[in-house]
Amino acid sequence: MTHTEIIDYNWDDGLEPIWPIVDNPITDRGTALLIYWRIEGPWLTDELTAHNPQLKRMKETLEMRLLDGFYRTRIIKYDPVSDYGLTNIQVYKLNSA
């Protein structure tokens, strides 16, 4: 699955097709960020993932790997601010969290 296919992916179809991308170290960091944001990573809480352990595991896996440099390639740019149309206040709150 390519970056563009992830952009167009119907997330109601489940997370199974996404796992091979999350688990692949040659996945571009921009694609990993896209996935993280598309599963609403910054807003997911234990309460929201209580009924979906796979979603919780994907969020935690992506967070760990993004922070640890697992995804080394950085060719694809991903800007969640423009993708989600975040306001300056929303960006401030995310940066302050």
C-alpha positions in Angstrom: 0.0 0.0 0.0 1.4 3.4 -1.0 1.2 6.7 0.8 -1.5 7.8 -1.6 -3.5 4.7 -1.0 -3.3 5.3 2.7 -4.6 8.9 2.2 -7.6 7.3 0.4 -8.0 4.3 2.6 -11.4 3.7 4.2 -10.5 3.2 7.8 -13.8 1.4 8.5 -12.3 -1.5 6.6 -10.1 -2.2 9.6 -6.4 -2.0 10.5 -5.1 -5.3 9.1 -4.0 -3.9 5.8 -2.1 -1.2 7.6 0.0 -3.4 9.9 2.5 -4.5 7.2 3.3 -0.8 6.6 3.6 0.0 10.3 5.9 -3.0 10.8 8.2 -2.3 7.8 11.4 -0.4 8.7 11.6 0.9 5.1 8.3 2.8 5.5 8.9 6.5 5.1 8.5 8.5 8.3 5.9 10.8 6.5 3.8 7.7 5.8 4.0 6.6 9.4 3.0 10.0 10.6 0.1 10.0 8.2 -1.1 6.7 9.7 -0.6 7.9 13.2 -2.7 11.0 12.5 -5.4 9.1 10.6 -6.0 6.8 13.6 -6.2 10.1 15.6 -3.2 9.2 17.6 -2.8 12.5 19.5 -6.4 12.2 20.7 -6.7 8.5 21.4 -7.0 7.7 25.1 -7.2 4.4 26.9 -10.9 5.1 27.3 -11.4 5.5 23.6 -9.3 2.4 22.8 -10.8 0.2 25.5 -13.0 -1.7 23.0 -10.3 -1.8 20.3 -7.1 -3.2 21.6 -5.6 -3.4 18.0 -6.0 0.4 17.7 -4.4 1.0 21.0 -1.5 -1.3 20.0 -1.1 0.5 16.7 -1.0 3.9 18.4 1.6 2.8 20.9 3.7 1.0 18.3 3.7 4.1 16.0 4.5 6.4 18.9 7.4 4.3 20.0 8.8 3.8 16.5 8.4 7.4 15.5 10.3 8.6 18.6 13.0 5.9 18.3 13.8 6.6 14.7 12.5 3.2 13.4 11.4 4.9 10.2 14.6 6.3 8.8 13.6 7.4 5.3 12.3 11.0 5.3 11.4 11.7 1.7 7.6 12.1 2.1 6.5 15.2 3.9 3.4 15.0 6.0 1.8 18.1 7.6 -1.0 17.3 10.0 -1.8 21.0 10.3 -2.8 21.4 6.7 -4.2 17.9 6.4 -6.6 18.4 9.2 -7.0 22.2 8.8 -6.0 22.8 12.5 -6.3 26.2 13.9 -3.5 28.0 15.6 -5.2 27.4 18.9 -5.4 23.6 18.2 -1.7 23.6 17.3 -0.8 25.4 20.5 -2.8 23.0 22.6 -1.1 20.0 20.9 2.3 21.5 21.4 1.5 22.2 25.1 0.2 18.8 25.9 
